[in-house]
Every structure is written in C-alpha cells, then in structure tokens.
Amino acid sequence: MSDIFVSYKAEDRRRVRPLVDALEADGLSVWWDAEIGGGAAWRQSIEAELDSARCVIVIWSKRSAGPEGAFVHDEASRAMERRVYLPVKIDNVRPPLGFGERQALSLARWQGNRADPRYQALLGAVRAIMGGKAPPAAALGMKGGVDRRLVLAGGAATVAAASLGGYFLLKPGSSGSANSIAVLPFANLSGDPSQAYFSDGIAEELRSALSRIAGLKVVARTSSEAMREADAKTAAAKLGVANILTGSVRRSPSTIRVSAQLIDGSKGLERWTENYDRAAGDALQIQTDIANKVADALSIRLGGSDRKRIKLGSTDNPEAHDLLLKAEASLQQGEGRETAERAVGMMDAALALDPRYADALAAKARVLKVIAGAFVQTAEESRQLYAAAKAAAMQAIRIAPQLKAGHGVLGDIYYEQLHARAALAEYQKMLAAPGDDVSALIGYAVFLAENKRVDEALGLVDRVVAIDPLNTITYSWKAYIQAAGRRYPDAIESIRQLMKLVPHRTQLGFRLGFYLMMQGRYDEARVAMDGARIGNAIDRVYRAVLAIRTGNRQAAEEALDSMLGKSYAWFQVAELLTQLGRKDEAIAALESAWDNRDSGLTTLLIDPLLDPLRDDPRFADIVRRLNFPG
C-alpha cells in the first residue's frame, strides 16, 4: 500500500514527474502507474492502489478536465467517496462539475522547487488528509476578509494570461511600431530549477528599465510570460511589437553568465547579441548595460536623464537585489496571507541590507496593502497595516521621487482609506512619472470610474491593453468600469467574451449574474450566480438582492442575520438593508462603515444598490465627508 495515489492523464506524465519526485524526497511513498505494464491485471492493480491509498492527488489539466479525461474523473469520484481527494491544478482550468467543492491547489508553472510555498501548502494538505483531517484552510488559500478590488476584478491576487487558443479574442489590432519591444522570460541554464526566480526576475527588471526610456513601448510581464514557449516571430505577432529581447542566465556561487539577443520580430533575425561573464554580484550592471545597448540598436538617443531613469529605484547591493527577486517570485507562485507575509519578510531583509532600496519599499507597501484589504478580520488590524504600507510607500517616494510604483500604491492606499483627493494627487504624479506599471494604471482607472469619469477610465484601460494585451484581468476591469457607468449590456458582453478564455475563474460568473440582475434578467442571473459561489459578503448580498427581486424576502433576511456584527462587512450590510427598504438602519450601517473606514464606501457615487438613499440628506452628508474630487 502506498501513501499517495496520483491520478492524471497519461499525456501529462512528464509534467507530473517532478511532483512525484518531490513527494518521495519528503519520505512519502507514491503510486502513479508510470512503470505499470499492460495486460489484464493493470485495471485490478490501479483499483487496488486507489482503494488503499491514504491520499489521492488528482491532477487537473486541460486534458484531464476535458471530455477525454473520463478515467481521471472516475478515480476522482472514488477518492471523494473515501474522503481522501486532493485536487491539484497544473493548468489554469476549472475542475469538472462535481469536483470543485474542495478548492484546488495550483502548481501551474511550478518547476520542482520543494521550498516553493505552493508545494509546501500541498505537502501540508497531503499530511492532513493522511491523518484523517481536512486540509487546513490556509493551505487552500482561503481568506476571511473582503478585498473589494480582488473580488470585483474576478480573480485572485495573481493574474492570468489568455490561453493561446483564445488569443483571437484579445489580439492587438495592428503590428508594432519600430520602437516597440517585448522581453521574453530569460531561460534558466543554471541546472537548478530553484534558480528560475533569478532569470525571470532579470527579465522583469529589464522590462521596467526599458519602459522608462522615452519613446519605447514595452510589453508588460503577464503577456510577455505567456509567450514563454513561443519563437520570436510568433511572440512579436501576437504581442504587436517589432522587436523581441530574449536571453538566458547561468549562475554559480561565484559567477554569472547572461546572454542577450535582440531579434527583429518580423524577420526573426538578430539585431544585436552579447554575452556577459561577470562576478555573481554584477547582475544589476549587466541589466543597465543591456538596456543601453537595446536603445542603441533601436537608434534611440539616451540623454543623461534617460540613463538615470533606467536605474530608478534600484540597489547596488546584490544580496538585497536577490532577496527582492525571491520575494516577487513567491508572490507570483502562491496566494494567501502566509505567502504575503513571507514575501514581506524577505523584503524587510533586503531593506536591512539597503534601507534606500526604493523598489523594495514600494513592493512592501503593495503587499501590506493587499494584506490589509484581504486577510484581516478587524478594523484595527487593517488600520495598522495600512499605516505601515503608507509609511513604506512614502519612504520609497522620498528616495526616488519619480518612482511610478511608489506613487501608484500610495494612491491606492489613500483611496482605500477614503482620502480621495490625496489619492488623486498621487495618481496624477504616477501618470506623469516615467515608465509603465499595469497595477498602478488600473488602480487609477478604477478611481476614475468610481468618481463617475467612466470615459477617461476606459481610455486608461485601453492604454493598459496596448502594453499587456494578453492579461485577462485588464478585460475584467473593463467590464467593471462599463458597469460603473451603468452600461450593463457592454459589461455583460465583455464578461461573456472573457469567460470563453478563462472559464475556471468562477468570480466572473458572479459578476455576470449581478449585471444580468441589474437588467432584470433574473433567471439568467440565478444560473450565472449558482455556478460561481465564492462565499464572501459581496457574494451573499448579490444573492440576497436577487432573492428579494424574485419574491424570497426571507432568504435575504437570513443572509442579513449572518452578516450583522462583522466589522469588515458594514458596507455590504448597508446595501442589503437598503434593498430591504430599511433605510434608517441602512444609514446607520453606512455610518459604521465610515467609522471603520470600509473601502466599499469608495463606490458610494456609483453603487446602484444604494439608489433608494440618494435623496436622503443623511446620505448626502456621508458623500460630503468622503470629499470626492469634482
């Protein structure tokens, strides 16, 4: 009898092997039929192992989740009956109907590193199931609070790129200008999969540096990484650029070798190539040199200010630099408060080595802001975390006044803390700063939409699409902004197009249901919401409002009872009380939201569920206190 049975589609065997190797290295016995022969006995052997394993890991991929994965579906059913089922995703797919009750752990793009937080979460879940317990909620990425932006964007803390099969829905409208470039992920040739964070980090920092060169359009990370396996001509065509920068990194304890090639995207021919063999701590100087050489190859003349911008926010300390790259990689690979706090710890270690590392300060501010909004249950803890995030962002700006990420995250912090005018000032500074930062630009677009400047917001989203055309989260925000302007037919169409690309993102169905409800299409809304249960306060309010509008007031009252007294949900309580016609109590709930600085109040000007209160002087007084600009 083996500890673990791994169910998977045979075509995925090469991708599953690193997981088997890691589990065995951690002392667990694994049965996964890689060595099993044919003949009549193979089915009996599989059945015996499946029925005796103490944990059954089911690998959901594009193949196994589809119609051809019937055998995997059968094994998953048997595992669920025995209560030993542990779902793991290696592609961005949604488990088939009936297998999504337990949240799947994601190992998409995992490269075999046993120190990876996602693998450690899986290992903890395996041991819990083997011990007869449910996997811990933290291992499955669950959270208690409500981060309005994450929920309304239709995704988790990480973003997703469109699959190449759905590319035709998101493709750029024209070929790129001569001064446009995408930096593809650099290959990790170190012979150690755990070093991938370094090669990916080098590529991302090159994108950031190049984006600060005036006149050069640089594709952002998510879309560039979606082209990881593509050749240069294919990547250039799909990303709408004229040039591709690619390369490799080979790293040892004492040396680093970086090879870089600039390729003409239309012809696939090299325009420039160079190899760098340096001491291990020279990575930052190599990046600066590559950025300068790319500009020369594209006939872009760099002035003194351009050369300073390339290094904006960086550090001269190689150990601090390495720690920040590790922190950013951990955030790309995992979710949950534990992952976020581990990343902050690495950022603090980097700042101990270089207190003036502005990029690390801005990154720390961003992560603390997410923790404050998504992973806390009390208003006091949220306030403390926001204060720490604000302090980090302000210090980053003092050190590097033109740091786009610093102004962007400070704008988000001010806005989520209900200081709208201060937020606007930071967003405007962010917009004027050199470079592109997708997160900062989206933050400002949401701000504009929630301040009833929808056309400006949609223009900013179009700017983001131009630099990140395969990032599906941008299209999700576009639908949110359309809905903010009460353009529900447009929002419904945008969400439906997006769901064709990422059907696994259940929050999109929840958003679609709300937009359909606002159009009075209640049966369609119910179907959409029933396929997208996410269980937080916003979800409960939308379902309760649908119940009111279809004659089931009792269900709404029960939902209200379940929410009362939860300080992080006062704004949602106010929405539901308003829809129940209990206006005095709704105003009181909004006052509690104000006292607790509930970020839901940023939607006060546009929230359709609060329309019955708009003529009430008490509501107008709360709007006045929020001091929205204009």
Residue, then its C-alpha position, 0 to 999 in steps of 0.5 A: m500500500s502506498d501513501i499517495f495515489v496520483s491520478y492524471k492523464a497519461e499525456d501529462r506524465r512528464r509534467v507530473r514527474p517532478l511532483v512525484d519526485a518531490l513527494e518521495a524526497d519528503g519520505l512519502s511513498v507514491w503510486w502513479d502507474a508510470e512503470i505499470g505494464g499492460g495486460a489484464a491485471w493493470r485495471q485490478s492493480i490501479e483499483a487496488e492502489l486507489d482503494s488503499a491509498r491514504c491520499v489521492i492527488v488528482i491532477w487537473s489539466k486541460r486534458s484531464a478536465g476535458p471530455e477525454g479525461a473520463f478515467v481521471h474523473d472516475e478515480a476522482s469520484r472514488a477518492m471523494e467517496r473515501r474522503v481522501y481527494l486532493p485536487v491539484k491544478i497544473d493548468n489554469v482550468r476549472p475542475p469538472l462539475g462535481f469536483g470543485e467543492r474542495q478548492a484546488l491547489s495550483l502548481a501551474r508553472w511550478q518547476g520542482n522547487r520543494a521550498d516553493p510555498r505552493y508545494q509546501a501548502l500541498l505537502g501540508a494538505v497531503r499530511a492532513i488528509m493522511g491523518g484523517k483531517a481536512p486540509p487546513a484552510a490556509a493551505l487552500g488559500m482561503k481568506g476571511g476578509v473582503d478585498r473589494r478590488l480582488v473580488l470585483a476584478g474576478g480573480a485572485a491576487t495573481v493574474a492570468a494570461a489568455s490561453l493561446g487558443g483564445y488569443f483571437l479574442l484579445k489580439p492587438g489590432s495592428s503590428g508594432s511600431a519600430n520602437s516597440i519591444a517585448v522581453l521574453p522570460f530569460a531561460n534558466l541554464s543554471g541546472d537548478p530549477s530553484q534558480a528560475y526566480f533569478s532569470d525571470g526576475i532579470a527579465e522583469e527588471l529589464r522590462s521596467a528599465l526599458s519602459r522608462i526610456a522615452g519613446l519605447k513601448v514595452v510589453a508588460r510581464t503577464s503577456s510577455e510570460a505567456m509567450r514563454e514557449a513561443d519563437a520570436k516571430t510568433a511572440a512579436a505577432k501576437l504581442g504587436v511589437a517589432n522587436i523581441l529581447t530574449g536571453s538566458v542566465r547561468r549562475s554559480p556561487s561565484t559567477i554569472r553568465v547572461s546572454a542577450q539577443l535582440i531579434d527583429g520580430s518580423k524577420g526573426l533575425e538578430r539585431w544585436t547579441e552579447n554575452y556577459d561573464r561577470a562576478a555573481g554580484d554584477a547582475l544589476q550592471i549587466q541589466t543597465d548595460i543591456a538596456n543601453k545597448v537595446a536603445d542603441a540598436l533601436s537608434i534611440r538617443l539616451g540623454g543623461s536623464d534617460r540613463k538615470r531613469i533606467k536605474l530608478g529605484s534600484t540597489d547596488n547591493p546584490e544580496a538585497h537585489d536577490l532577496l527582492l527577486k525571491a520575494e516577487a517570485s513567491l508572490q507570483q507562485g502562491e496566494g494567501r496571507e502566509t505567502a504575503e507575509r513571507a514575501v514581506g519578510m524577505m523584503d524587510a531583509a533586503l531593506a536591512l541590507d539597503p534601507r534606500y532600496a526604493d523598489a523594495l519599499a514600494a513592493k512592501a507597501r503593495v503587499l501590506k496593502v493587499i494584506a490589509g484589504a484581504f486577510v484581516q478580520t478587524a478594523e484595527e488590524s487593517r488600520q495598522l497595516y495600512a499605516a505601515a504600507k503608507a509609511a513604506a510607500m512614502q519612504a520609497i517616494r522620498i528616495a526616488p521621487q519619480l518612482k511610478a510604483g511608489h506613487g501608484v500604491l500610495g494612491d491606492i492606499y489613500y483611496e482605500q482609506l477614503h482620502a480621495r483627493a490625496a489619492l488623486a494627487e498621487y495618481q496624477k504624479m504616477l501618470a506623469a512619472p516615467g515608465d509603465d506599471v499595469s497595477a498602478l494604471i488600473g488602480y487609477a482607472v478604477f478611481l476614475a470610474e468610481n468618481k463617475r469619469v467612466d470615459e477617461a477610465l476606459g481610455l486608461v484601460d485601453r492604454v493598459v491593453a496596448i502594453d499587456p494585451l494578453n492579461t485577462i484581468t485588464y478585460s475584467w476591469k473593463a467590464y467593471i468600469q462599463a458597469a460603473g457607468r451603468r452600461y450593463p449590456d457592454a459589461i455583460e458582453s465583455i464578461r461573456q467574451l472573457m469567460k470563453l478564455v478563462p472559464h475556471r475563474t468562477q468570480l466572473g460568473f458572479r459578476l455576470g449574474f449581478y449585471l444580468m440582475m441589474q437588467g432584470r434578467y433574473d433567471e439568467a442571473r440565478v444560473a450565472m450566480d449558482g455556478a460561481r459561489i465564492g462565499n464572501a459578503i459581496d457574494r451573499v448580498y448579490r444573492a440576497v438582492l436577487a432573492i428579494r427581486t424574485g419574491n424570497r424576502q426571507a432568504a435575504e433576511e437570513a443572509l442579513d442575520s449572518m452578516l450583522g456584527k462583522s466589522y469588515a462587512w458594514f458596507q455590504v450590510a448597508e446595501l442589503l438593508t437598503q434593498l430591504g427598504r430599511k433605510d434608517e438602519a441602512i444609514a446607520a450601517l453606512e455610518s459604521a462603515w465610515d467609522n471603520r473606514d470600509s473601502g466599499l464606501t469608495t463606490l458610494l457615487i456609483d453603487p446602484l444598490l444604494d439608489p433608494l438613499r440618494d435623496d436622503p440628506r443623511f446620505a448626502d452628508i456621508v458623500r460630503r465627508l468622503n470629499f470626492p474630487g469634482 
